Every structure is written in C-alpha cells, then in structure tokens.
C-alpha cells in the first residue's frame, strides 16, 4: 500500500478521522473543566439530591459520548461523592453514552472505512476476521485503560460490530475499571488529591498495569488468531486453484 492509498483513505474517511483527532484533543479540555468544576462546587455537590444526580448523569452520558468527560474520571468523582450508590447511575449512563457514540460513528462512517481498504489486503482480512470474535474484542477494548471510551465508540461500529454486542460486551468489559475507580474514589476524603493523582497507591498502579497487560495481550491474541485464519483460507484457496489447473491440464 503506497502513498496514493493513504491519500485516498484519508480523503474518503476525512469526517470520521477528523472527529477522532478532535475527540482526542477535547478530552484534555473536558477533563480539566470537570476537575475544576468538581473542586469549585465541592460543597454543593455533596448536598445534591438523587434527582439532581440523575440530571448530572444524564448530561454526563452526552459528555462521555462526545469525549468531553472520560468515563474513568466520572467514576472516580461519583465514587467520591456517592460511594457504591453511584453504580446505579453508571449502569444507566454508560450504555446511553455508548449508544450515542455508536450512532454517531455509524452516521459518519456509512461503511466507508472498511470499503476503502483493498479487499485483498491483510489489514482488511484481519479486521473482517475480528468480526467473528466480537464479544471478546469489545470486552478487551473496554477493559483497556489506554483506549479512549469515545474513540472506540467510533472505531468499533466502523469495523462492523453489532449494536447489542457493542452495548452488552462493552459494559461487561468496563466493569472492572469502573468498580475499581468507584472504590478508589471512596478511599479518599481529599478530592483535590484524588483528581490530581488518580493512580495514587501501589494497588492502583498494579491494577492499571494488570488490566493493560490483559487487554493488550488479549487483543494481540485475537489479531493473531484472525491473521492465522486468513492465512489458512489463502492456503486452501491456493491449493484448490492448483488442483483445478492440474485437472484442466490432464483432463
């Protein structure tokens, strides 16, 4: 694949690729803004009623989908102010945010991302092969602390992940990080320290390293499995072609 392919690829997918780049940038701004607001309105947030928290989590569904607020940051702040009760709100807001992101990704992509890859290319074959492993793929992507929530909302629909799998497997994959973030938020009484250094403590560091290794290792395994399946199919097709030519030659 030469430079002409990449120019064509970026030209045909400029909408979704531009949005991916924009989301990466605005997430930094969103994190800073939410952190500042949480510290500034600390006393007010502590005294909020359940109804007010419903409003805030409804808003957070949209901001998470649009990368304005990282999902982990929402879980940390929720754990600090609400404890385990925050899990009820997260169970509702996370799938809503995922669904919004999925629909945005589908609307922008329209299948162009896959169609612009050469049908005979190895990358196209591997991505198509991953469609047969949608459940573990989505769970591992959501488990990973290095793959942004909002960015994956765009990428996964573009490669053909189905919405039910996207929502259910995605939520399952996010559970370990979400529960740990809630717990981490509950362990501190100093919001400023928590938000400035969310990975404080040896346990947090060990957890982040562990889920990173598991998710990255699992994704590499799935990619290798899809690649091996592709090579096997190519080998069978090649052998079938040779036998067909031999039959014609001696038939």
Helices and strands as residue ranges (DSSP letters): H 3-12, H 14-40, H 42-46, H 50-65, H 71-82, G 83-85, H 86-109, H 112-115, H 122-130, G 131-133, H 134-143, H 149-158, H 163-186, H 191-196, H 202-250
